[in-house]
Amino acid sequence: MTEHIFLTYQKFNYKGEAAELGDLLADHKIEHFIEDTSSSFDPSFSNNELNKEFRIKLKKQDFEKADKLLLAISADQISAIDKDYYLFEFSDEELMDILKKSDEWSKFDYLLAQKILKGRGQEINDKQLESLRKQRIEELAKPGEYQKSWIIAGYVFSFLGGLMGVFIGWHLISYKKTLPNGDSVYGYTVEGRKHGSNILLLGIVSFIIWLFIRTILNN
């Protein structure tokens, strides 16, 4: 069943960048689609592109294929890079951080960081890179700590019969994040999801009670 599910591979603030990657994937027969998850309301009314979000979604089994494609293309581009490219000003520690958090950087920057480090006498072999990748996935797989303010707000909204409490509870229970290798894991701890269940149940019961009370009062 999971082989038919599309998961978030990359996110972009600019639709053109997402479309460019989409065209590249299509050219190499990698099934995908682009999802516009931009907020429908911009409080600044500035139509700021940074408030927009476009997601490239792939099947889990195609994540590695897409990675290899982008790495191959980036490898061809590196030989023509100008020396004034900003990564050449990075310290060794900053370049290592790119290798450790490769999911936050483009494949081009990831490969260039390796090349620059090698030029400085610090070559990182494939075994070390794979080790860094596994450590990063383990780090990202850890559930995030739920915010107490969200828990308190969830209980308050649920008690008052508001649907916002139901939404918060459902979010705490169901929210998952996609890892760089395509795996999907729960975003919150077991304790956080337990609070979510309680908030969801309280919200549904409270909504029914308040709805009943309002019906009685209106009659």
Residue pairs with C-beta under 8 A, 6 or more apart in sequence:
2 60
3 59
3 60
3 61
4 59
5 59
5 60
6 32
6 33
6 57
6 58
6 59
7 57
7 58
7 59
7 60
7 63
7 178
7 182
7 184
8 35
8 55
8 56
8 57
8 178
9 32
9 55
9 56
9 57
9 58
9 63
9 66
9 178
10 18
10 21
10 55
10 56
11 53
11 54
11 55
11 56
12 18
12 21
12 53
12 54
12 55
12 56
13 49
13 50
13 52
13 53
13 54
14 49
14 52
14 54
15 34
15 36
15 52
15 54
17 54
18 34
18 54
18 55
18 56
19 34
21 56
22 32
22 34
22 56
24 69
24 73
25 32
25 56
25 58
25 66
25 69
26 32
28 65
28 69
30 58
30 62
30 65
30 66
30 69
31 58
31 59
31 62
32 56
32 57
32 58
32 62
33 57
34 54
34 55
34 56
34 57
35 54
35 55
35 57
36 52
36 53
36 54
37 53
37 54
37 55
38 51
38 52
38 53
38 54
39 51
39 52
42 48
42 51
44 51
58 66
58 182
60 182
60 183
61 182
63 180
63 181
63 182
64 181
64 182
67 107
70 106
70 107
71 107
71 110
71 111
73 107
74 106
74 107
74 108
74 110
74 111
74 112
75 111
77 108
78 108
78 111
78 112
78 115
81 112
85 112
87 95
87 98
87 109
87 112
87 113
87 116
88 116
90 98
90 113
90 116
92 117
92 120
92 122
95 113
95 116
95 117
96 113
96 117
98 105
98 109
98 110
98 113
99 110
99 113
99 114
99 117
99 124
99 129
99 132
100 132
100 135
100 136
101 136
102 110
102 132
102 133
102 136
102 180
103 136
103 140
103 180
105 113
114 123
114 124
114 129
117 123
117 124
118 124
133 180
136 180
137 179
137 180
137 181
137 183
140 177
140 179
140 180
141 179
141 183
141 185
143 185
143 186
143 187
143 188
143 189
143 190
143 192
144 187
144 188
144 189
145 189
145 192
146 172
146 188
146 189
146 191
146 192
146 195
150 168
150 172
151 172
151 192
151 195
151 199
153 164
153 165
153 168
154 165
154 168
154 169
154 172
154 195
154 196
154 199
154 203
155 165
155 198
155 199
155 202
156 165
157 164
157 165
157 168
157 203
158 165
158 166
158 168
158 169
158 199
158 200
158 202
158 203
158 206
159 165
159 202
159 206
160 206
160 210
161 203
161 206
161 207
161 209
161 210
161 211
162 203
162 207
163 203
163 207
165 199
165 202
165 203
165 206
166 199
166 200
166 203
166 204
166 207
168 196
168 199
169 195
169 196
169 197
169 198
169 199
169 200
169 201
169 202
169 203
170 196
170 200
171 196
172 188
172 192
172 193
172 195
172 196
172 199
173 193
173 196
173 197
173 200
175 186
175 187
175 188
176 184
176 185
176 186
176 187
177 184
177 185
177 187
178 184
179 185
186 193
188 196
